């Protein structure tokens, strides 16, 4: 199951890196069924990859405004899956060389934990990417903003990531 989820996560990252541009004025977008809201600069497209038999349900919310891209990836994992938070975060992280990660930080949200980082290197397609991952209950969230090199340290990327609000599971 971990290999299937990892492959699906890498696919979602590839889609995100190919499709995202700069943030205009953000509007709060709420995905009640996935328990989050975030400030997208427009209405995102919602993709739900077909089930792969692992029991993991995946939904991707994305918006492209060339040359910048915005996305939230949500994976709902079967309760019995187990594993550590770092293991699950690792599945959501792209297969990017360790020296490409910048400014990694761990934190908490109500009912869960977070990990923030930036990626900038050839493996990211020479795009600057800012990421916030969160694990709350049996859900994994990954909010991403990507653009030209330098975008990842800018105010628009930080504002998007900081606008992610997660509702604790009921």
C-alpha positions in Angstrom: 0.0 0.0 0.0 2.8 2.4 0.8 4.3 2.0 -2.7 0.9 2.7 -4.3 0.4 5.8 -2.1 4.0 7.0 -2.8 3.5 6.6 -6.6 0.2 8.5 -6.4 1.7 11.3 -4.4 4.6 11.6 -6.9 2.0 11.8 -9.7 0.1 14.5 -7.8 3.4 16.5 -7.3 4.2 16.2 -11.0 0.7 17.5 -12.0 1.2 20.3 -9.5 4.6 21.4 -10.7 3.4 21.4 -14.3 0.3 23.4 -13.7 0.8 26.2 -11.1 1.3 30.4 -11.4 1.2 34.3 -9.0 -1.5 34.8 -6.5 -4.0 37.6 -7.2 -6.4 38.4 -4.4 -7.2 35.2 -2.6 -10.7 34.0 -2.0 -11.4 31.5 0.8 -12.1 28.1 -0.7 -13.7 25.5 1.6 -13.6 21.8 0.9 -16.0 20.6 3.7 -15.8 17.0 2.6 -12.0 17.1 3.1 -12.1 19.3 6.2 -10.1 22.3 5.1 -10.2 25.8 3.8 -7.5 27.8 2.0 -7.0 31.1 0.2 -6.9 30.2 -3.5 -6.6 33.2 -5.9 -9.4 31.7 -8.0 -11.6 28.6 -8.2 -9.5 25.4 -8.2 -10.0 22.4 -10.4 -10.7 19.2 -8.4 -9.3 15.9 -9.5 -9.9 12.5 -7.9 -7.6 9.9 -9.2 -9.2 6.4 -9.6 -9.1 4.1 -6.7 -6.0 1.8 -6.7 -7.2 -0.9 -4.3 -5.2 0.4 -1.4 -8.1 2.0 0.4 -6.5 5.4 0.2 -8.8 8.1 -1.1 -7.1 11.0 -2.9 -8.3 14.4 -4.0 -6.3 17.2 -5.6 -7.4 20.8 -5.7 -5.3 22.8 -8.1 -5.2 26.2 -9.9 -2.7 27.3 -12.6 -1.9 30.9 -13.3 1.2 30.7 -15.4 4.0 30.8 -14.3 2.7 30.0 -10.8 0.7 27.0 -9.5 -1.3 26.4 -6.4 -2.5 23.1 -5.1 -3.8 21.1 -2.1 -3.4 17.4 -2.1 -5.6 15.4 0.4 -5.2 11.7 1.1 -7.6 9.9 3.4 -5.9 6.7 4.7 -7.6 3.6 6.2 -7.6 3.8 10.0 -5.7 0.5 10.3 -2.8 1.7 8.1 -0.5 2.6 11.1 2.9 4.1 10.6 4.7 7.2 12.0 4.0 10.8 11.1 7.4 11.1 9.5 6.7 7.9 7.4 3.5 9.4 6.1 5.1 12.8 5.4 7.8 11.0 3.5 5.2 9.4 1.2 3.8 12.9 0.4 7.3 14.4 -0.2 8.6 14.1 -3.7 11.7 12.0 -4.4 13.9 15.1 -4.3 17.5 15.0 -3.2 18.0 16.0 0.4 20.2 19.0 -0.6 17.2 20.5 -2.4 15.1 20.9 0.8 15.4 24.3 2.5 14.1 25.7 5.8 12.4 22.5 7.1 10.2 23.1 10.2 7.9 20.9 12.2 4.9 22.2 14.1 1.4 21.4 15.3 -2.2 22.1 14.3 -5.3 21.2 16.3 -5.4 17.4 16.4 -2.3 16.9 14.3 1.3 17.8 13.2 2.8 19.8 10.4 5.9 20.0 8.3 6.9 23.0 6.2 9.7 23.2 3.7 10.9 24.7 0.4 12.4 23.0 -2.6 14.6 24.6 -5.2 16.9 22.5 -7.5 17.0 20.9 -10.9 14.9 17.9 -9.5 12.0 20.4 -8.9 12.1 21.4 -12.6 14.0 24.6 -11.5 10.8 25.8 -9.9 10.7 27.3 -6.4 8.2 25.3 -4.3 6.8 26.1 -0.8 5.1 23.2 0.9 3.1 22.6 4.1 2.1 19.1 5.0 -0.2 18.3 7.8 -1.4 15.0 9.3 -4.7 15.2 11.2 -6.4 12.0 12.2 -6.3 9.7 9.2 -5.9 12.5 6.7 -2.8 13.9 5.1 -2.8 17.4 3.6 -0.1 18.9 1.3 -0.6 22.6 0.3 1.9 23.7 -2.4 2.7 26.9 -4.2 5.3 26.8 -7.0 6.7 29.3 -9.4 10.0 30.6 -10.9 13.1 30.4 -8.6 12.7 32.8 -5.8 8.9 32.5 -5.7 9.1 30.0 -2.8 10.6 32.7 -0.5 8.0 35.4 -1.5 5.0 36.7 0.3 2.4 35.1 -2.1 3.7 31.6 -1.5 3.8 32.1 2.3 0.4 33.7 2.4 -1.1 30.7 0.5 0.5 28.2 2.8 -0.4 30.1 5.9 -4.1 30.3 4.8 -4.5 26.5 5.1 -7.0 25.8 7.9 -7.8 22.3 8.8 -11.0 21.2 10.7 -10.3 18.4 13.2 -12.1 15.2 12.3 -15.6 14.8 13.8 
